[in-house]
Amino acid sequence: MVSTPIGNLGDITLRALAVLRQASLICCEDTRHARPLLDRYGIGTPTQALHEHNEASAVPR
């Protein structure tokens, strides 16, 4: 789990960026909100929306 800035995208840590780059998939509450951060830092890791309305069907058991 990686926390991301809620305001200034420049506030993300170097370690958080490294983890996001190394992940095979990034699950996020809203991919439309995550994409600007990922694009800013050149992170092309695939994303998948995961939130209370889809968690039962989005995560394999």
Number of C-alpha atoms within 10 A of each C-alpha: 9 12 8 16 11 8 8 9 14 11 10 16 13 9 10 13 17 11 13 18 17 11 11 11 13 21 17 17 15 13 16 11 10 16 15 12 18 19 11 10 12 11 15 14 14 13 18 13 15 18 13 7 8 11 11 11 9 13 9 6 5
